Amino acid sequence: MINIGGINVIGIPDAVVFMRGVAKAVIELKTSNRWLDRLFDSEYVQAQLYAYLINKLGLGVDPLVMVVKMKRDVGITEKLRRDIFSNAIKYLMSAVELPAKVRFRDYTMYINEFDRSIEAHLRWALDYWLMRREPRAAPSIGKCAVCEFNGKCPFRIYGPMQ
């Protein structure tokens, strides 16, 4: 947790790979019914935020950011989890050109360098929480459809207001 402008920013990644006491990579697991071949901006930003927090907490310097997308219908067995982490460490130790997208049978691994533009994304979010900007509608029908505020939102793009 870090405090920025009076707002506590907290994040818990699925895994952090430490080598010699220094965070070298953040691993975030995501499930999807069909979108394994696409890394969404929100997934990218979330994982980058974890790396940003690691930097600010002094646990590492610009760790790699790995987002692993797996099929939702595949149970996350201990064997699959070990396979994911084993492959993540293998790619962390190799000289792979970044960004990288690596496909496996049950998952796709996206490997990115730390992206300093995360600070702009964080400022954008904090501006909302600090009431410096109005909320904006999600440009996704899927997100709008499941939003808890979709019955009251004047920006909704999913069905008529009730």
C-alpha positions in Angstrom: 0.0 0.0 0.0 1.2 3.5 -0.8 -0.6 6.8 -0.1 -1.0 9.2 -3.0 -2.8 12.5 -2.3 -4.6 11.1 0.7 -5.7 8.0 -1.2 -4.4 4.6 -0.2 -3.5 2.6 -3.3 -3.5 -1.1 -2.6 -2.9 -4.0 -4.9 -2.4 -7.8 -4.5 -0.9 -9.5 -7.5 -1.3 -13.2 -8.0 2.5 -13.8 -7.7 5.7 -11.9 -7.5 9.0 -13.6 -8.5 11.9 -12.6 -6.3 15.5 -13.3 -7.1 18.1 -12.6 -4.4 15.6 -10.7 -2.4 14.6 -8.4 -5.3 11.2 -8.5 -7.2 12.0 -9.3 -10.8 8.5 -10.0 -12.1 4.8 -9.5 -11.3 2.5 -12.3 -12.5 -1.2 -11.7 -12.8 -3.6 -14.5 -13.7 -6.8 -13.7 -15.7 -9.5 -16.1 -16.9 -11.7 -15.7 -20.0 -14.2 -17.7 -21.9 -12.8 -16.7 -25.3 -10.3 -13.8 -25.1 -7.0 -15.5 -24.6 -5.5 -13.9 -27.7 -6.2 -10.3 -26.5 -4.8 -8.4 -23.6 -7.3 -5.8 -22.6 -6.1 -2.3 -21.5 -7.7 -2.8 -18.0 -5.7 -6.1 -17.6 -2.5 -4.4 -18.7 -3.0 -1.4 -16.4 -3.8 -3.5 -13.4 -0.7 -5.6 -13.7 1.4 -2.5 -14.4 0.0 -0.9 -11.3 1.3 -3.9 -9.2 4.8 -3.3 -10.7 4.5 0.4 -9.9 3.6 -0.4 -6.3 6.6 -2.7 -6.1 8.9 0.1 -7.3 7.4 2.6 -4.8 7.7 0.1 -1.9 11.4 -0.5 -2.8 10.9 -4.2 -3.4 12.3 -4.1 -6.9 13.2 -1.8 -9.8 11.0 -1.9 -12.9 10.0 -5.6 -12.6 8.7 -7.4 -15.7 4.9 -7.6 -16.0 3.4 -10.9 -16.9 -0.3 -11.4 -17.5 -1.4 -15.0 -17.9 -4.8 -15.5 -19.5 -6.3 -18.9 -19.2 -9.6 -20.6 -20.2 -12.3 -20.0 -17.6 -13.5 -23.6 -17.9 -10.1 -25.1 -17.0 -9.8 -25.7 -13.3 -6.7 -24.1 -11.9 -5.1 -27.3 -10.7 -1.9 -27.3 -8.8 -0.2 -28.9 -11.8 -1.4 -26.1 -14.1 -0.3 -23.4 -11.6 3.2 -25.0 -11.3 3.4 -25.1 -15.2 2.5 -21.4 -15.4 5.0 -20.3 -12.8 7.7 -22.6 -14.2 7.2 -21.1 -17.7 7.1 -17.6 -16.3 10.5 -18.1 -14.6 11.9 -19.7 -17.8 11.0 -16.7 -19.8 12.2 -14.3 -17.1 15.6 -16.0 -17.2 15.8 -16.0 -21.0 16.7 -13.2 -23.4 13.2 -12.9 -24.9 12.4 -9.8 -27.0 9.7 -7.7 -25.3 6.8 -7.3 -25.5 6.2 -11.0 -25.9 3.1 -13.1 -26.3 3.6 -16.9 -25.8 0.8 -19.4 -26.4 0.5 -22.6 -24.5 -2.3 -25.2 -24.6 -4.4 -23.9 -21.8 -3.1 -20.3 -21.5 -1.4 -17.4 -23.1 1.4 -15.4 -21.4 1.9 -11.7 -22.1 5.3 -10.4 -21.0 6.0 -6.7 -20.9 8.5 -4.3 -19.5 7.5 -1.9 -16.8 5.6 0.9 -18.4 6.1 4.4 -16.7 2.9 5.6 -18.4 1.1 3.7 -15.5 1.5 7.0 -13.6 -0.8 8.7 -16.0 -3.4 6.0 -15.7 -3.1 6.2 -11.9 -3.6 10.0 -11.9 -6.7 9.5 -14.1 -8.2 7.1 -11.6 -7.2 9.2 -8.6 -8.8 12.3 -10.2 -12.1 10.5 -10.0 -11.7 9.4 -6.4 -10.5 12.9 -5.4 -13.6 14.3 -7.2 -11.5 16.2 -9.8 -13.4 14.7 -12.7 -16.7 13.2 -13.6 -17.1 9.5 -14.1 -17.0 8.2 -17.6 -18.9 5.3 -19.2 -17.1 2.1 -20.0 -16.9 1.7 -23.7 -17.7 -2.0 -23.4 -21.2 -3.4 -23.6 -20.0 -6.4 -21.6 -18.7 -4.3 -18.8 -21.8 -2.0 -18.9 -24.1 -5.0 -18.8 -22.7 -6.3 -15.5 -22.1 -3.0 -13.8 -23.9 -2.7 -10.5 -24.9 0.9 -11.5 -26.3 0.2 -15.0 -29.9 0.8 -13.9 -29.0 4.3 -12.8 -26.2 5.4 -15.1 -27.0 8.2 -17.6 -24.0 7.1 -19.8 -25.1 3.4 -20.1 -24.8 1.7 -23.4 -26.6 -1.5 -22.4 -30.4 -1.4 -22.9 -33.0 1.2 -21.8 -32.9 2.9 -18.4 -35.4 1.4 -15.9 
